[in-house]
Amino acid sequence: KLLQSQRIHGIPKVVRLGHPARLQPSVLKHSLEAMVRASDGTEVVNECRVELKRWMQILFNEMSKKKVSYAEKRIARSEIKQLRREIRSREEKIVRELILSRNVVLSTNIG
């Protein structure tokens, strides 16, 4: 409700933290999740996720019936580890930049 009233007063850079399913549709575009999805760096993260999925298929032999060698599994595990690290760091960077670039950060306080 606070975000709806703040939009009327025209505070330009507002972000709402919280689970998107629990937010009202009128403020969903101000949620951190929506802003992360619309961010420029998200394209690279999505490409990394596609590559991660491909390596996971190789590791767990979902692409073919042939046996995967130990060397191939070792390479796949190494690539998966590196991709997960890259995805995590890029997502953290996107979130950090979004939060720091906002004038107002709204969230709920429980406890």
C-alpha positions in Angstrom: 0.0 0.0 0.0 2.9 2.3 0.7 4.3 1.8 -2.7 1.0 2.6 -4.4 0.8 5.9 -2.4 4.4 6.7 -3.2 3.9 6.2 -6.9 1.2 8.9 -6.7 3.7 11.3 -5.2 6.2 10.5 -7.9 9.2 9.0 -6.2 11.0 7.7 -9.3 13.4 4.9 -8.2 11.5 2.5 -5.9 12.2 -1.2 -5.5 10.0 -3.7 -3.6 11.7 -6.7 -2.0 9.6 -9.8 -1.5 8.2 -12.8 -3.2 6.5 -11.9 -6.5 3.5 -14.2 -5.8 2.7 -12.2 -2.6 2.8 -8.8 -4.3 -0.2 -7.0 -5.7 -0.3 -6.9 -9.5 -0.2 -3.1 -9.5 3.2 -3.0 -7.8 4.7 -6.1 -9.5 6.7 -4.0 -11.9 8.5 -2.4 -9.0 9.5 -5.8 -7.5 13.2 -6.8 -7.4 12.4 -10.0 -9.3 10.8 -8.1 -12.2 13.7 -5.6 -12.3 16.2 -8.4 -12.3 14.4 -10.1 -15.2 14.4 -6.9 -17.2 18.0 -6.1 -16.5 20.7 -6.1 -19.2 22.9 -8.6 -17.4 20.2 -11.2 -17.3 20.8 -12.3 -20.9 24.2 -13.5 -20.0 22.9 -15.3 -17.0 20.3 -17.1 -19.1 22.9 -18.1 -21.6 25.0 -19.6 -18.8 21.9 -21.5 -17.5 21.4 -23.0 -21.0 25.0 -24.1 -21.1 24.8 -25.4 -17.5 21.8 -27.5 -18.5 23.7 -28.9 -21.5 26.7 -29.9 -19.2 24.3 -31.5 -16.7 22.8 -33.6 -19.6 26.3 -34.7 -20.5 27.2 -35.5 -16.9 24.0 -37.5 -16.3 24.1 -39.1 -19.8 20.6 -37.9 -20.8 21.6 -37.2 -24.4 22.6 -40.6 -25.5 22.8 -44.3 -24.5 26.6 -44.4 -24.7 28.7 -44.6 -21.6 30.3 -41.3 -20.5 34.0 -41.7 -19.7 35.5 -40.6 -16.4 37.5 -37.8 -18.2 34.3 -36.4 -19.8 32.5 -36.5 -16.4 35.5 -34.7 -14.8 35.4 -32.0 -17.4 31.6 -31.7 -17.1 31.8 -31.3 -13.3 34.5 -28.7 -13.6 32.4 -26.7 -16.2 29.3 -27.0 -14.0 31.1 -25.7 -11.0 32.5 -22.8 -13.0 29.1 -21.9 -14.5 27.3 -22.1 -11.2 29.9 -19.7 -9.7 29.6 -17.3 -12.7 25.7 -17.4 -12.5 25.8 -16.7 -8.7 28.3 -13.8 -9.0 26.5 -12.2 -12.0 23.1 -12.4 -10.2 24.5 -11.0 -7.0 26.1 -8.1 -9.0 22.8 -7.4 -10.8 20.8 -7.4 -7.5 23.4 -5.2 -5.8 23.4 -2.7 -8.6 19.6 -2.5 -8.7 19.3 -2.0 -4.9 22.1 0.6 -4.8 20.6 2.5 -7.7 17.2 3.0 -6.0 16.2 5.9 -3.9 13.7 3.9 -1.8 13.8 0.2 -0.9 10.6 -1.3 0.5 10.2 -4.6 2.3 8.2 -6.2 5.1 9.5 -6.6 8.6 8.5 -9.8 10.4 9.6 -10.7 13.8 
